[in-house]
Amino acid sequence: MATTTNTVHTGNHAPGAEKMYQDPNNTTNGDISRQMTHEEHSTAVAASKFGYGPLAHVNTSGSGRLAAFGGEFQPGLYKGVKDRKFANPAPLGLSAFALTTFVLSLINMSTRGVAEANLVVGIAFGYGGLVQLLAGMWEMAVGNTFGATALSSYGGFWIAFAIILTPGGFAIEEAYKSEQSVEAFYDAFGFFLMGWFIFTTILLICTLRSTIAFFILFFTLDLAFLMLGIGYLQRNAENKPNPPVIKAGGFFGLLAAFAAWYNAIAGIADDSNSFFVIPVAHFPWSVKGQEMRQQKNERATV
């Protein structure tokens, strides 16, 4: 009976050092000898440092990289993680962000006369905060730095937002009113929102070589934070948050919510559950856009 002989490099052995083993269950006729490729060896060495788990440091600079895709919440080139058998956590985080933003934006626009954001506190704690934070942690586990930073940060935003506005709970707003004035609270809340505007601008810059759907999400969210921050800092004649500017922030927030849902379904829909693939429209200057243009030119010259 023939046995299969495999050559495996382990640890820091020299290229000539080999550990041979035989597979007793192999019943293939003929001798088959295979040596680990350089990529397989590098992956094994890197993964062994962390027990071959999802936190293993794996070099993704090889040819196996994929272009940016909105549903993966990754603006740059990345390597797929299907071999690790982890689900894509991005749609969960995007959906949590979208629903919470959707409800708050409707309230900011005073839809049907609703102006108090008390209801959002529960959603922000449970869905937009906790669930989105967990999705961000799983993005870290699958090696997506951008997704982990964005989802975890916005999950923290919703938790912080809920803490600030919890009625009678943390009494943050009441403390400002008793020790200073309500104007001081509006200014401080405006600072809070402008800080998130700056952070979102940083993420927006990182989407300029990805997809249009990805860019629209962060562009509209950036404008929402900007409008809301200005609305609290530049108040009206009654020294209250400027209603037209707050409504503008709510409008851009609605656009951001629908853009987040769109990117979420782009990550959920595949050939196993959908009759069509959601287009995310790569920028022409992105890696994927250049590949598509090159393929189009090659077909035109045939």
C-alpha positions as CSV (number, residue, x, y, z in Angstrom):
1,M,0.0,0.0,0.0
2,A,1.4,3.4,-1.0
3,T,1.5,6.2,1.6
4,T,1.6,9.9,1.1
5,T,4.7,11.7,2.3
6,N,4.4,15.4,3.2
7,T,7.2,17.8,3.9
8,V,6.5,20.4,6.6
9,H,8.8,23.2,7.8
10,T,8.2,24.0,11.5
11,G,9.5,26.8,13.7
12,N,12.6,28.5,12.7
13,H,14.2,25.5,11.0
14,A,16.6,26.2,8.1
15,P,15.1,25.7,4.6
16,G,16.8,22.3,4.4
17,A,15.5,21.0,7.8
18,E,12.4,18.9,7.2
19,K,10.1,17.0,9.4
20,M,8.6,14.0,7.6
21,Y,5.4,12.2,8.5
22,Q,3.3,9.6,6.8
23,D,-0.5,9.5,6.6
24,P,-1.5,5.9,7.5
25,N,-5.1,6.5,6.2
26,N,-4.0,7.4,2.7
27,T,-4.9,4.7,0.2
28,T,-3.9,6.6,-3.0
29,N,-1.9,4.6,-5.5
30,G,1.5,6.1,-6.1
31,D,3.7,8.3,-4.0
32,I,2.8,12.0,-3.8
33,S,5.2,14.4,-2.2
34,R,4.2,18.0,-1.5
35,Q,6.2,20.8,0.2
36,M,4.5,23.6,2.0
37,T,4.4,26.8,-0.1
38,H,6.0,30.0,1.3
39,E,2.6,31.5,2.0
40,E,1.4,28.4,3.9
41,H,4.6,28.3,5.9
42,S,4.4,32.0,6.8
43,T,0.8,31.7,7.8
44,A,1.6,28.7,10.0
45,V,4.4,30.4,11.8
46,A,2.4,33.6,12.3
47,A,-0.7,31.8,13.5
48,S,1.3,29.6,15.9
49,K,2.2,32.6,18.0
50,F,-1.4,33.0,19.0
51,G,-2.7,29.5,19.0
52,Y,-4.1,29.5,15.4
53,G,-7.1,31.5,16.6
54,P,-8.8,34.4,15.0
55,L,-6.3,36.8,16.5
56,A,-3.4,35.3,14.7
57,H,-1.3,37.8,12.8
58,V,-1.6,36.8,9.2
59,N,0.2,38.8,6.4
60,T,-2.5,39.8,3.9
61,S,-0.1,41.5,1.4
62,G,-0.2,38.5,-1.0
63,S,-2.1,38.0,-4.2
64,G,-5.1,36.6,-2.3
65,R,-6.4,40.0,-1.3
66,L,-9.8,41.2,-2.3
67,A,-10.9,44.6,-3.3
68,A,-13.0,46.8,-1.0
69,F,-16.6,45.9,-0.6
70,G,-19.2,47.9,1.3
71,G,-20.8,44.9,2.9
72,E,-17.6,43.9,4.6
73,F,-17.2,47.4,6.2
74,Q,-13.6,47.4,4.9
75,P,-12.5,50.4,2.7
76,G,-9.1,48.9,1.7
77,L,-7.8,45.7,0.4
78,Y,-8.4,42.8,2.7
79,K,-8.2,39.0,2.8
80,G,-11.3,37.0,3.2
81,V,-11.9,35.1,6.4
82,K,-14.2,32.3,5.1
83,D,-11.6,29.7,5.9
84,R,-12.0,30.7,9.6
85,K,-15.7,30.0,9.4
86,F,-16.7,33.3,11.0
87,A,-19.8,35.2,9.9
88,N,-19.5,38.7,8.6
89,P,-20.2,41.0,11.7
90,A,-20.6,44.2,9.6
91,P,-24.3,43.9,8.7
92,L,-25.2,43.5,12.3
93,G,-23.3,46.6,13.4
94,L,-24.6,48.6,10.4
95,S,-28.2,47.6,11.1
96,A,-27.9,48.5,14.8
97,F,-26.4,51.9,13.8
98,A,-29.1,52.4,11.1
99,L,-32.1,51.8,13.2
100,T,-31.0,54.0,16.1
101,T,-30.0,56.8,13.8
102,F,-33.2,56.5,11.9
103,V,-35.4,57.0,15.0
104,L,-33.3,59.9,16.4
105,S,-33.2,61.6,13.1
106,L,-37.0,61.5,12.8
107,I,-37.2,63.1,16.3
108,N,-34.6,65.7,15.3
109,M,-36.9,66.6,12.4
110,S,-39.9,66.9,14.7
111,T,-41.8,64.3,12.7
112,R,-45.4,64.2,13.7
113,G,-44.6,66.8,16.4
114,V,-42.3,64.4,18.4
115,A,-39.5,66.4,19.8
116,E,-38.3,64.5,22.9
117,A,-35.6,61.9,22.4
118,N,-36.4,59.8,25.6
119,L,-37.4,56.8,23.5
120,V,-34.0,56.7,21.8
121,V,-32.3,56.1,25.2
122,G,-33.5,52.5,25.3
123,I,-32.6,51.9,21.7
124,A,-29.2,53.5,22.1
125,F,-28.4,51.4,25.2
126,G,-29.6,48.1,23.8
127,Y,-29.2,48.0,20.0
128,G,-27.2,51.0,18.8
129,G,-24.8,50.7,21.8
130,L,-24.4,47.2,23.0
131,V,-25.1,45.2,19.8
132,Q,-23.0,47.6,17.7
133,L,-20.1,47.4,20.2
134,L,-20.2,43.6,20.1
135,A,-20.1,43.7,16.3
136,G,-17.1,46.0,16.5
137,M,-15.3,43.5,18.7
138,W,-16.0,40.7,16.2
139,E,-14.6,42.9,13.5
140,M,-11.4,43.0,15.5
141,A,-11.5,39.2,15.7
142,V,-11.7,38.8,11.9
143,G,-8.9,41.2,11.4
144,N,-10.8,44.2,10.1
145,T,-9.2,47.3,11.8
146,F,-11.4,49.8,10.1
147,G,-14.6,48.0,10.9
148,A,-13.5,47.4,14.5
149,T,-12.6,51.1,15.0
150,A,-15.8,52.4,13.4
151,L,-18.4,50.1,14.8
152,S,-16.9,50.0,18.3
153,S,-16.6,53.8,18.4
154,Y,-20.2,54.4,17.2
155,G,-21.4,51.8,19.7
156,G,-19.6,53.8,22.4
157,F,-21.2,57.0,21.0
158,W,-24.7,55.6,21.4
159,I,-24.0,54.4,24.9
160,A,-22.6,57.8,25.9
161,F,-25.5,59.5,24.2
162,A,-27.9,57.4,26.3
163,I,-26.0,58.1,29.5
164,I,-26.2,61.8,28.9
165,L,-29.9,61.9,28.1
166,T,-31.2,59.2,30.6
167,P,-34.0,61.0,32.3
168,G,-33.4,61.3,36.1
169,G,-30.7,58.7,35.9
170,F,-27.2,60.2,35.6
171,A,-28.6,63.8,35.9
172,I,-25.9,65.2,33.7
173,E,-28.2,67.8,32.1
174,E,-29.7,68.7,35.4
175,A,-26.3,69.3,36.9
176,Y,-25.5,71.9,34.2
177,K,-28.8,73.6,34.8
178,S,-28.3,73.8,38.6
179,E,-24.7,74.8,38.7
180,Q,-24.4,76.9,35.5
181,S,-27.2,77.3,33.0
182,V,-28.9,75.4,30.3
183,E,-26.8,77.3,27.8
184,A,-23.7,75.6,29.2
185,F,-25.2,72.2,28.6
186,Y,-26.0,73.1,25.0
187,D,-22.4,74.3,24.5
188,A,-21.0,71.1,26.0
189,F,-23.3,68.9,24.0
190,G,-22.2,70.9,20.9
191,F,-18.6,70.2,21.7
192,F,-19.5,66.5,22.0
193,L,-21.1,66.4,18.6
194,M,-18.3,68.4,17.0
195,G,-15.8,65.9,18.3
196,W,-17.7,63.1,16.5
197,F,-17.8,65.2,13.4
198,I,-13.9,65.3,13.5
199,F,-13.7,61.5,14.1
200,T,-16.2,60.8,11.2
201,T,-14.2,63.0,8.9
202,I,-11.1,60.9,9.6
203,L,-13.1,57.7,8.7
204,L,-14.5,59.5,5.6
205,I,-11.0,60.1,4.3
206,C,-10.3,56.3,4.5
207,T,-13.3,55.6,2.2
208,L,-12.1,57.6,-0.7
209,R,-10.7,54.6,-2.5
210,S,-13.5,52.2,-1.7
211,T,-17.1,52.2,-2.9
212,I,-19.6,55.0,-3.5
213,A,-22.1,53.3,-1.1
214,F,-19.4,53.2,1.6
215,F,-18.5,56.9,1.0
216,I,-22.1,58.1,1.0
217,L,-22.6,56.5,4.4
218,F,-19.8,58.4,6.1
219,F,-20.3,61.6,4.1
220,T,-24.0,62.0,5.1
221,L,-23.1,61.0,8.7
222,D,-20.4,63.6,8.8
223,L,-22.8,66.3,7.6
224,A,-25.3,65.1,10.3
225,F,-22.8,65.5,13.1
226,L,-21.7,68.9,11.7
227,M,-25.3,70.3,11.4
228,L,-26.3,69.0,14.9
229,G,-23.1,70.4,16.5
230,I,-23.7,73.8,14.8
231,G,-27.3,73.7,15.9
232,Y,-26.4,73.4,19.6
233,L,-23.5,75.9,19.4
234,Q,-25.3,78.6,17.3
235,R,-28.7,78.8,19.0
236,N,-31.7,80.9,18.0
237,A,-33.1,84.1,19.5
238,E,-34.6,82.1,22.4
239,N,-31.2,80.6,23.2
240,K,-32.3,77.1,22.2
241,P,-30.8,74.7,19.7
242,N,-31.4,76.2,16.2
243,P,-34.5,74.3,14.9
244,P,-33.7,74.6,11.1
245,V,-30.1,73.5,11.6
246,I,-31.2,70.6,13.9
247,K,-33.7,69.5,11.3
248,A,-31.0,69.6,8.6
249,G,-28.9,67.4,10.8
250,G,-31.9,65.1,11.2
251,F,-32.3,65.0,7.4
252,F,-28.7,64.0,6.8
253,G,-29.0,61.5,9.7
254,L,-31.9,59.8,7.8
255,L,-29.8,59.6,4.7
256,A,-27.0,58.0,6.7
257,A,-29.4,55.5,8.2
258,F,-30.6,54.4,4.8
259,A,-27.0,54.2,3.5
260,A,-26.1,52.0,6.5
261,W,-29.0,49.7,5.8
262,Y,-28.0,49.6,2.1
263,N,-24.4,48.6,3.0
264,A,-25.8,46.1,5.5
265,I,-27.9,44.3,2.9
266,A,-24.9,44.3,0.5
267,G,-23.2,42.2,3.1
268,I,-26.1,39.9,3.8
269,A,-27.4,39.2,0.3
270,D,-25.6,36.4,-1.6
271,D,-26.5,33.6,-4.0
272,S,-27.8,31.5,-1.1
273,N,-30.6,33.9,0.0
274,S,-31.0,36.5,-2.8
275,F,-31.8,36.5,-6.5
276,F,-29.6,39.5,-7.1
277,V,-26.4,41.1,-5.7
278,I,-26.6,44.6,-4.2
279,P,-24.4,47.0,-6.3
280,V,-21.9,49.1,-4.3
281,A,-20.3,51.0,-7.2
282,H,-16.6,51.1,-6.8
283,F,-14.8,54.4,-7.4
284,P,-13.0,54.5,-10.8
285,W,-9.7,55.2,-9.0
286,S,-10.1,52.3,-6.6
287,V,-8.3,49.0,-7.2
288,K,-11.5,47.3,-8.2
289,G,-12.5,50.2,-10.4
290,Q,-9.2,50.1,-12.2
291,E,-9.5,46.3,-12.7
292,M,-13.0,46.7,-14.1
293,R,-11.9,49.5,-16.5
294,Q,-9.0,47.4,-17.7
295,Q,-11.2,44.4,-18.3
296,K,-13.6,46.6,-20.3
297,N,-10.8,47.9,-22.4
298,E,-9.5,44.4,-23.1
299,R,-13.0,43.3,-24.2
300,A,-13.3,46.3,-26.5
301,T,-10.0,45.5,-28.2
302,V,-10.9,41.9,-28.9
